[in-house]
């Protein structure tokens, strides 16, 4: 696929890392599983994510202009290939629904408890429609704009740490290596988002820099998650942190300014500006796949239908905290296959396929 829309390496890094940093349940899940040694599991998960990302890049190096649709059709044939594209489209669709309803739940509980879920959903969908319609280049530019806001929000989380207790982090390996190894399956959830590489690579202006971009994006994600994990572990006791659904957001509660009440509302506004980039990217991936599936260029009809469905759904259904947790678990279980198994297995398949084709020509 030839495209006039291009993204820079910097935008490529921010888009991947931005999605990865939207996995809000991770700090609590790691603490429950590995205690205060969860940061070690994150480091191991980081290396697994790097390997997976480099496999995805290696696939594209064989055909740099191919999209995910092109790969499936050329390597699996028309019908099997389209089946694979449909499965990926469903994955992106579910991600859109999950992240929007998660945002709706947080906004309804924390910021606008008296506002109808219908209007909150519309507030999220209007900018999403405008940005996604403009294409991946605008999403990349948006990522650059919100980067300073994301950095500010991370710095602000350091304020409550003056009352933290570093002793909570000690001793290291207090329960041995077994909990850490068992927690790797949770740690790799933090790097879900690397699969968006399969969508972004055809748009990257300098494709030779893709491997460097994968390493930088995952490294930045690792640093931020370790920072958040340590911040929560130091401020909350090991028992207390497990009582919160999103301990990172609870970390904002103690921040107070004389001239400002309920600072957490301002913080969540900053958070959602970064978080919405994930919604933009998954919406774009859904739109791109389904447009190519039906051979329609920049087809907005499926996105229009999806948004109408979401608006109507918000009238009759607002998920509870338990339902949100279940939705996240479904997403993570699917992510193990889509994010980690698929790139490695597909690279092996493409390599064997290419080798056999070359032998036939000889």
N, C-alpha and C positions, 0 to 999 in steps of 0.2 A: 504494500500500500504506500503510495506516495502522498505526502501531506505537506501543506504549506505551513501548518502550525508546528512550531518547534519550542522546546523548553531547554533551558541551559542546565549545565551540570549542577549548579547551585539549587535551582528549582527542583530538579530531580531528587536531590538529597533531602530537601525540605518536605517534599510530598510524601516520600517513603517514611521518613522519621515522624512526620506529623500524624500519619495513620497509626503507626506503632504506638505513639504516646497517647492515643485515645482509648487504650485498653484499660479503663479505669478500675476494674476489680482486681488487678494483678497484685498490688501490695498486700491486700488482706489475704488473698489466697496463698501467697508465698509464706506469710507469717504463720498461718494455720498449719501449713504443711512442714515447713523447715525451721520455724521459729526465727530468731534473729540472724541465723546463718543463711537466710534466703538469698542474700546478695551473691553468695558463691554459686548458687544454682543459676543466677542470672548470667554470670560470666560464662558458665558452661553452655547455657542456652544461646548466648551471643555467638559462640563459635559455630554452633549448629546452624544458626540463621545465616551466618556468613557463607558457609558451604552451600546452603540451599540457594541463596541469592546468586552466587557465582555460577551455579549450575544453570539458573535461569538465563544469565547473561551469555553463557557459553552456547545455549540453544540458539539465541538470536544472532550470535556471531556467524552462524552458518548461513543465515538469510536475514541480513540486517533490516530489510524493508518490510518483512512479514509482520502482520499482526497475529494475535492469538488465533483468530478465525482462519487466516491463511495457513498457519501451521497445521491446524486440525484437518482442513480440507486437503492439503497437499500430502500429508503423511498418513491419514487414515481413510481417505476417500470421502465421497460426498455425504453418504448417509451416516456413517459412523462418526465422521468429522463434525457434522452438524449436531449430532447427539452430544458430543463433547462440548461444543459451543453452548448448547442449551443448558447443560449442567453448570458451566461456569457463569452463564447469565443468571441462573437461579441463585447461585452463591452470591453474586454481586447484589441481586435484588434483595435477598434476605439481609445482607449487610446494611443496605439502605434503610430497610424497615427497622432493624434493630437499633441502629444509631439514632434514627429520628425518634423512635419511641423512648429510648433511653434519655435523650435530650428533653423530650416532653415531660418525662417523669421527674427529672431533676428540677426543671424549671417550675413545674407545678407544685413541687414540695418545698423548694427553697426560695423561690423568687416571687412567683405570681400564684399563690394558692387560691385566690378568689377569682382568677380569670379562667374562662372556659378553655378546656383542652383544644377545642375547635380553633379558637383564635391563636393559641400558642403554636399549633401546628402550621397555621397559615403564615405566621411570622417567620418560621423556619423555612417554609417552602418557597416564599417569594424570592429571597436572595439566591436560594439554591437553583431555582429555575433560570434566573437571569444569568448566573455565572456558568452553569453547565451548558446552557444554550450557546454561550460565547466560545466554548471549547477549552481544551487543556492548557493552552497558552495563558488564558486569563486566570485559570485555577493556579498555575505556577506563579503568576504575578501576585495573586492574592496571598499565596504562601509566603512570599518575600515581605509583603506589607505587614502580615500579622506576626512575623518572627520576633520583632522587638517586644511586642505585647506578651508573647510567650515567655521570653527571657525575664521580663519584669515580674510576671506572675511567679516564676520559679524563685527569683530573688526574695520576693515578699514572704515566701514560705519559710525563710530562714529566721524571721522575726520571733516566732514562738519558741525556737530552739534554745534561746537563752535560759528557758526554764526546763530544758530537757535533761535527761540523765544518761550519760554515756555508758554508765555501768550496765544498762540494759543490754548493750551489745556484747558484753563479755560473759563468760569466756567464749572464744571462737571454737567452733566444733564441739559445743557443749554436749550434743547428743550423738556425736560421731558423724560418719560420712553417709550412712544409710538414709536419713531424712533428706539430705541434700540431693542425693542421687534420685530419690523418689520424687523430688520437687522439680526435676528438670522438665518434666512434662508440663508443669505449670509455668516455669520460667520461659519456655519457648513460646508460650501464648503472648508474652510481651512483645515478641518480634513478628507477630502476625501483622500483615501489612506489606511484607516483603513481596507478596504475590502480585502487588500492583505494578511491580517491575515488568510483568508480562504485558501490561497495558501501556506503560510509559516508554519502553525502549524504542519503539518505532518513531517516537516524537523527539527523542534526545538528539540534540544538534551534533554533538561529538560522541559517537557511539563507542569509540575506543576508550573513553573515560568512564564507561559504565561500571566496570569492576571497582575502580577507585570510588565511585559514587556509592556503591553498595556497602563497601567497607566503612566509609565515613558516616553514612546514614545510620548503620547499625551501631557504630561506636558512639555516636551522639545519643542514640536511644538508650544504650547501656548506661552511659554516664548519668543521664537524667533519671532513669529508673532506680539506679543505686542511690542517687541523691534522695529521691522520694522515699525509697524503702528505709534508708537510714534515718531520715527526718521523722517518719512515722514511728519507727522503732525506738528512737531516742525520746520523743515527746510522750508517746503513749506507752504504758507498760505492756509486756507481752500478752497479758490477759485482757487488757482493756481494748487493744487494737482489734481483736477478733469480734468485738461487739458492734462495730461499725460496718455498714455496707461499703462505704467509700471513705476510708480513713484519711486519704489525701484531702478531700473536701472538708472533713471535720477539722483538719489542721488549720484551716482559715478562721475558724470560730474565735480563737483567742486574740486575733489581731484587732486592735482597737486604735482609733485616732480620735483626738479630742474634737476635731471639726467634722467628724463623719460617723454616723451611726450605721450599723449593719454593713460593715465593709465587705462581708462575704458576697453580697449582691454585686458589688463592683468587681470583685475577683471572679465570680462566676461569669460575668459578662465578658471579661478578658479570656476566660477559659473557653467559652462557647465560640468566640471568634476563631480560636485555633481549632477547636473541635469540629466546627462546621466544615473545615477543609476536608475532613474525612468523608463527610456526607457528600460534598461536591465530587470527590474523586470516585467514590463507589457509584454515584449516580452517573458520572461520565462513563465509567467502565460498563455499566448496564446499558446505557444508551448506545455506546459504540458497538458492543457485541450484537445487540438486537437489530441495529441498523444494518450491519454487515450480513446478519443471518437472513434478512429479508431483502438484501440488495437495495437498500434505501440510503441515500446520502443525507446525513444530518437529520435523521428522522426523529421528530419530537413527539409524535403521537403516542408511543408507548410510555414516555415520561409523563405526558399529560394524563393518560389513563391512570398511571400509578399514583400521581399526586391527588387526583380526584378520589381514588380509593383510600388513600391515607387520610384525607380530610374527612371523608364519611366515617372511616374507622375511628377517628378521634372523637366523634360524637357519641358513638355507642360503646367504645372500649378504651379504657385507660388502664394499662397494665399495673399491677401491684408490684411491690418490691420482690416478692417471690417469683412472680411471672417474669420480671426483668432478669432475675438470676438464671432462670431456666432458659430464657432466650440467649443469654450470654453463653451458657454451657453448650447449647446446640451449635452456636457459632464457633466456639473453640474446638469442639469435636470435629466439625467439618473442616476447620482450619488445619488440623493435623494432616489431613489428606491433601487439601488444596494447596497449602503453603509449603509443606515439608516433603510429603511423599511424591506429589506430582512432578515438580521440577527435576528431581533426581531420576525417577523412572522414565520421564519423557526424554531426558538427555540420553539415557542409555538406549532407548528405542530409536531416537533420531540418529544416533551414532551408528547403530547396527543397520538401520535402514539405508543410510548413506553409503556405508561400506558395501552392502550387498548390491546396491545400484551401480557402484563403480565396478564391481566384479563382473556384472552383467555386460558392461560396455567393453570389457577387455576380451 
